[in-house]
Amino acid sequence: MEAALFAAVVLEQHGYPPLVLSFESIDELDHVIFVYRHGGRWGSVARSRDPGLHGRKPVFATPRALALSYVDPYVDLTGRVTGYAVIDLGRQMGAYDWRLAATNVWKVERVLIEYPHRPIASSDRRVDWLRARYRAFKKQFPHRKPLFYRDRERWTELPREFTSRDRNPLWAW
């Protein structure tokens, strides 16, 4: 959430509305990313411990299409996206100073949790298959993160630690 708020504050200064996309997951390890529109298409600014949860290029026709691009990479031993919401923090937070608050901004987290999320249905069979694939990968490469997801050309560039053959050949498998 902190990275999404940082992106929202910075990019708002460059003309982008402070929009975030909130994901709900069955394991209650929700995820928040900054989203934007460019040329009529949706993209995201995001960083994570998991390469599949990084940003996306602005190539998606709708926020739902963008959210769906995160469904497969979200599946691990416990995670599974169940819903998403695009929230305009500028409108939703009103006069609350979430941008420059000297104290914590737990109110933003409460708003994100309470905001109605649209459901994302995913096949139990597909999730079982992805989870089995994830387990097999982690058994073979316990210190690596998988990069075997489709449509990776739509992702933003990943940091070197996820892609460098010398440092961590995550591309293998």
C-alpha positions as CSV (number, residue, x, y, z in Angstrom):
1,M,0.0,0.0,0.0
2,E,2.8,2.4,0.9
3,A,4.3,2.1,-2.6
4,A,0.9,2.7,-4.3
5,L,0.4,5.8,-2.1
6,F,3.9,7.1,-3.0
7,A,3.2,6.6,-6.7
8,A,-0.2,8.3,-6.4
9,V,1.3,11.3,-4.7
10,V,4.2,11.7,-7.2
11,L,2.2,11.0,-10.3
12,E,-0.7,13.2,-9.3
13,Q,1.9,16.0,-9.6
14,H,2.3,15.0,-13.2
15,G,-1.4,15.1,-14.0
16,Y,-2.5,11.6,-13.2
17,P,-5.5,11.2,-10.8
18,P,-4.6,9.3,-7.6
19,L,-6.1,6.0,-8.6
20,V,-5.3,2.7,-6.9
21,L,-6.4,-0.8,-7.7
22,S,-7.1,-2.9,-4.6
23,F,-7.1,-6.7,-4.8
24,E,-8.8,-9.0,-2.3
25,S,-7.4,-12.5,-1.8
26,I,-8.7,-15.6,-0.1
27,D,-5.7,-15.5,2.3
28,E,-6.3,-11.9,3.3
29,L,-3.0,-10.8,1.9
30,D,-4.5,-8.1,-0.3
31,H,-2.4,-6.1,-2.7
32,V,-2.7,-2.4,-3.8
33,I,-1.2,-0.9,-6.9
34,F,-1.3,2.5,-8.6
35,V,-3.2,2.5,-11.9
36,Y,-3.4,5.1,-14.7
37,R,-4.7,5.7,-18.1
38,H,-2.5,6.6,-21.1
39,G,-3.8,6.8,-24.6
40,G,-7.1,5.4,-23.5
41,R,-5.5,2.3,-22.1
42,W,-4.9,1.2,-18.5
43,G,-1.6,0.4,-16.9
44,S,-0.1,0.1,-13.5
45,V,2.9,1.1,-11.4
46,A,3.8,-1.6,-8.9
47,R,6.7,-3.3,-7.2
48,S,6.6,-6.5,-5.1
49,R,8.6,-9.4,-3.8
50,D,6.9,-11.4,-6.5
51,P,7.7,-10.5,-10.1
52,G,4.2,-11.3,-11.3
53,L,2.8,-8.5,-9.2
54,H,4.9,-5.8,-10.8
55,G,3.6,-3.1,-13.0
56,R,1.8,-3.4,-16.4
57,K,2.2,-1.4,-19.6
58,P,-0.8,0.7,-20.5
59,V,-2.3,-1.8,-23.0
60,F,-5.4,-2.9,-21.2
61,A,-8.8,-1.7,-22.4
62,T,-10.5,-1.7,-19.0
63,P,-9.5,-1.8,-15.3
64,R,-11.0,-5.4,-15.2
65,A,-8.7,-6.5,-18.0
66,L,-5.8,-5.0,-16.1
67,A,-6.9,-6.7,-12.9
68,L,-7.3,-10.1,-14.7
69,S,-3.6,-9.9,-15.8
70,Y,-2.7,-10.3,-12.1
71,V,-4.9,-13.3,-11.4
72,D,-2.5,-16.1,-12.4
73,P,0.7,-14.6,-10.9
74,Y,-1.2,-14.0,-7.6
75,V,-1.7,-17.8,-7.1
76,D,0.9,-19.2,-4.8
77,L,0.6,-21.6,-1.8
78,T,-2.3,-19.6,-0.3
79,G,-3.2,-16.6,-2.5
80,R,-6.0,-16.2,-5.0
81,V,-7.6,-13.0,-6.2
82,T,-11.3,-12.9,-5.4
83,G,-12.1,-9.3,-6.2
84,Y,-10.8,-5.9,-7.3
85,A,-11.7,-2.2,-7.0
86,V,-10.4,1.0,-8.6
87,I,-10.5,3.7,-6.0
88,D,-9.9,7.5,-6.6
89,L,-8.2,8.5,-3.4
90,G,-8.6,12.2,-4.2
91,R,-12.4,11.8,-4.1
92,Q,-12.7,9.0,-1.6
93,M,-10.5,10.5,1.1
94,G,-12.0,14.0,0.9
95,A,-10.2,16.4,3.2
96,Y,-8.2,13.7,5.0
97,D,-4.5,14.5,4.5
98,W,-3.2,11.1,3.2
99,R,-0.6,12.8,0.9
100,L,1.5,14.6,3.6
101,A,0.2,13.2,6.9
102,A,2.8,13.4,9.7
103,T,1.1,10.4,11.3
104,N,0.1,7.0,10.0
105,V,-2.5,6.8,7.3
106,W,-4.5,3.8,8.5
107,K,-7.7,5.5,7.4
108,V,-6.6,4.8,3.8
109,E,-6.3,1.1,4.6
110,R,-9.7,1.0,6.2
111,V,-11.2,2.7,3.1
112,L,-9.6,0.2,0.8
113,I,-10.8,-2.7,2.9
114,E,-14.4,-1.4,3.2
115,Y,-14.7,-0.2,-0.4
116,P,-17.0,-2.6,-2.4
117,H,-14.8,-4.8,-4.6
118,R,-16.1,-6.4,-7.9
119,P,-15.7,-10.2,-7.8
120,I,-13.2,-12.0,-10.0
121,A,-14.2,-15.6,-10.6
122,S,-11.5,-18.0,-11.5
123,S,-11.7,-21.7,-12.2
124,D,-10.9,-24.0,-9.2
125,R,-9.3,-26.4,-11.7
126,R,-7.1,-23.7,-13.1
127,V,-6.1,-22.5,-9.6
128,D,-5.3,-26.0,-8.6
129,W,-3.1,-26.4,-11.7
130,L,-1.3,-23.1,-11.0
131,R,-0.8,-24.0,-7.4
132,A,0.6,-27.4,-8.3
133,R,2.9,-25.8,-10.8
134,Y,4.0,-23.2,-8.2
135,R,4.7,-26.0,-5.7
136,A,6.8,-27.9,-8.2
137,F,8.8,-24.9,-9.1
138,K,9.5,-24.0,-5.5
139,K,10.5,-27.6,-4.8
140,Q,13.1,-27.4,-7.6
141,F,14.1,-23.8,-7.0
142,P,13.4,-22.9,-3.4
143,H,15.1,-19.5,-3.5
144,R,13.7,-18.3,-6.8
145,K,10.5,-16.7,-8.0
146,P,8.6,-18.1,-10.9
147,L,8.4,-16.1,-14.2
148,F,6.4,-18.7,-16.2
149,Y,3.3,-16.6,-16.7
150,R,1.7,-15.8,-20.1
151,D,1.6,-12.3,-21.5
152,R,4.8,-11.1,-19.8
153,E,5.3,-8.7,-22.7
154,R,2.5,-6.7,-21.1
155,W,4.5,-6.3,-17.9
156,T,6.7,-3.4,-17.2
157,E,10.4,-4.1,-17.0
158,L,11.4,-6.2,-14.0
159,P,14.3,-5.3,-11.7
160,R,17.6,-7.1,-12.5
161,E,17.4,-9.4,-9.5
162,F,14.5,-11.2,-11.2
163,T,15.9,-11.4,-14.6
164,S,19.7,-11.5,-14.5
165,R,21.2,-14.9,-15.4
166,D,24.3,-14.1,-13.2
167,R,22.4,-13.0,-10.1
168,N,19.3,-15.2,-10.1
169,P,18.2,-17.1,-13.2
170,L,14.5,-16.9,-12.5
171,W,13.8,-17.2,-16.2
172,A,14.7,-20.8,-16.1
173,W,12.2,-23.7,-15.8
